[in-house]
Every structure is written in structure tokens, then in C-alpha cells.
Amino acid sequence: MTHMQPQATPTAPLLRTGMAMAGVSGAAGVVSLALSAHASASSLIETAAHMLLFHAPVFLGIGLLAQLRRVPLLPVALIFLAVGLSLFCGDLLMRAFLERRLFAMSAPIGGMMVILGWLMLALCALRVRPK
């Protein structure tokens, strides 16, 4: 009896990364929403929580799409979304809990990176190639 080993594909790391980002983003979003019920700066925390929760399935979807099709811009879109979300939400949460910014313009830079990540995802639809 031979055991079939799943073949490693070049997109497997993107699947794992997408799944990890989905898990971290989802968990951070739930924790942030729970904390917002008890914090004085709850609107900042809620905004960060909603952004984190909204993007969790997006990260998972990017990882799954990478398994189905070869899409050259997909890893770049994932990076822009992840870094942008980290900057945007990180700045909001630091302002809420520590009353200081992550760094000057971190939220606007992060927000712009998230927007660019979404636009790259839209471009991916035009560049899908069969595996």
C-alpha cells in the first residue's frame, strides 16, 4: 500500500499565510470588540475591530484563490492589505489605549495601503491564469 503525499505547490505558502492572517485578524477583531465595551475610546477600538473582522475572510479567500489559480499580483495584494491593516488598526488601538500615535500619518498611510491592496485584488481578476 502506497501513501500519497500531497504535492507542495508554489502557492501553498500563500494559503498558509492567508489562513494565519485570517485567524490573527479575526481573533484581534473579536478581542477589540470585547474591549470596546469597557473602554472610554470605544469608537476608535470599534473601528479597528470592524476593519480586522471585515478583512479576516478576505485573507482566507486570497489564500484559497492562490490554490485554484495562478495570480501574479495576489501575494502583493495580501502584503498591502496586511501591512495597511496593521498600520491603520495599530494606530487606532494605540491612540485608544496609550493615548499616542503609532507614528505620524500611520493611520492614513495604512488606510491608503488597504485601498491599494483592494485595487490590486481587482487587478488580479484581469490577470487570472490557469495553473
C-alpha positions as CSV (number, residue, x, y, z in Angstrom):
1,M,0.0,0.0,0.0
2,T,1.5,3.3,-1.0
3,H,0.7,6.5,0.7
4,M,0.1,9.5,-1.5
5,Q,1.8,12.6,-0.2
6,P,0.2,15.9,-1.1
7,Q,2.4,17.7,-3.6
8,A,3.8,21.1,-2.5
9,T,2.7,23.8,-4.8
10,P,4.3,27.3,-5.1
11,T,1.0,28.7,-3.8
12,A,0.9,26.6,-0.6
13,P,2.8,29.2,1.4
14,L,0.3,31.8,0.4
15,L,-2.5,29.6,1.6
16,R,-0.9,29.1,5.0
17,T,-0.1,32.9,5.2
18,G,-3.7,33.7,4.3
19,M,-5.1,31.3,6.8
20,A,-2.8,32.6,9.5
21,M,-3.7,36.2,8.7
22,A,-7.4,35.4,8.8
23,G,-7.0,33.7,12.2
24,V,-5.0,36.6,13.7
25,S,-7.2,39.3,12.2
26,G,-10.4,37.5,13.3
27,A,-9.1,37.0,16.8
28,A,-7.8,40.5,17.2
29,G,-11.2,41.8,15.9
30,V,-13.2,39.8,18.5
31,V,-10.9,40.9,21.3
32,S,-11.1,44.5,20.2
33,L,-14.9,44.4,20.1
34,A,-15.0,42.9,23.6
35,L,-12.6,45.6,24.9
36,S,-14.6,48.4,23.2
37,A,-17.5,47.6,25.6
38,H,-15.3,48.6,28.5
39,A,-13.1,51.4,27.1
40,S,-13.6,55.1,27.0
41,A,-12.3,55.5,23.5
42,S,-14.7,52.8,22.2
43,S,-15.3,54.4,18.8
44,L,-11.6,54.0,17.8
45,I,-11.5,50.4,19.1
46,E,-14.7,49.6,17.3
47,T,-13.4,51.0,14.0
48,A,-10.3,48.9,14.3
49,A,-12.3,45.8,15.3
50,H,-14.6,46.1,12.3
51,M,-11.7,46.5,10.0
52,L,-10.0,43.5,11.4
53,L,-13.1,41.3,11.3
54,F,-14.1,42.5,7.8
55,H,-10.7,41.6,6.4
56,A,-10.3,38.1,8.1
57,P,-12.4,36.3,5.4
58,V,-10.5,38.3,2.7
59,F,-7.2,36.9,3.8
60,L,-8.7,33.4,3.8
61,G,-10.1,34.0,0.3
62,I,-6.8,35.2,-1.0
63,G,-5.1,32.0,0.3
64,L,-7.8,29.8,-1.2
65,L,-7.7,31.6,-4.6
66,A,-4.0,31.1,-4.8
67,Q,-4.6,27.3,-4.6
68,L,-7.1,27.5,-7.5
69,R,-5.4,29.8,-9.9
70,R,-2.0,31.4,-10.6
71,V,-2.5,35.1,-10.0
72,P,0.8,37.0,-10.0
73,L,-0.4,40.1,-8.1
74,L,-2.1,38.1,-5.3
75,P,0.9,38.0,-2.9
76,V,1.4,41.7,-3.4
77,A,-2.3,42.4,-2.6
78,L,-2.0,40.3,0.5
79,I,1.0,42.2,1.7
80,F,-0.5,45.6,1.1
81,L,-3.7,44.6,2.9
82,A,-1.9,43.0,5.8
83,V,0.6,45.9,6.3
84,G,-2.0,48.5,5.7
85,L,-4.4,46.9,8.2
86,S,-1.7,46.6,10.8
87,L,-0.7,50.3,10.4
88,F,-4.3,51.6,10.4
89,C,-5.6,49.4,13.2
90,G,-2.4,49.6,15.2
91,D,-2.6,53.4,15.2
92,L,-6.2,53.5,16.2
93,L,-5.6,51.0,19.1
94,M,-2.5,52.8,20.3
95,R,-4.5,56.1,20.4
96,A,-7.3,54.4,22.3
97,F,-5.2,52.6,24.9
98,L,-1.9,54.6,25.1
99,E,-3.2,58.0,24.0
100,R,-0.4,58.3,21.5
101,R,0.1,57.5,17.8
102,L,2.0,54.6,16.3
103,F,3.9,57.3,14.3
104,A,2.8,60.4,12.4
105,M,0.5,59.6,9.5
106,S,0.4,55.8,10.2
107,A,-3.4,55.6,10.0
108,P,-3.7,57.4,6.7
109,I,-0.7,55.5,5.2
110,G,-2.2,52.3,6.4
111,G,-5.6,53.2,5.0
112,M,-4.1,54.0,1.7
113,M,-2.3,50.7,1.6
114,V,-5.5,48.9,2.3
115,I,-7.2,50.7,-0.5
116,L,-4.3,49.9,-2.9
117,G,-4.5,46.2,-1.7
118,W,-8.1,46.1,-2.7
119,L,-7.3,47.7,-6.1
120,M,-4.6,45.1,-6.6
121,L,-7.1,42.4,-5.8
122,A,-9.4,43.9,-8.5
123,L,-6.5,43.9,-11.0
124,C,-6.0,40.2,-10.1
125,A,-9.4,39.5,-11.7
126,L,-7.9,40.7,-15.0
127,R,-4.7,38.7,-14.7
128,V,-6.0,35.3,-13.7
129,R,-4.2,32.4,-15.5
130,P,-4.9,28.7,-15.2
131,K,-2.5,26.7,-13.1
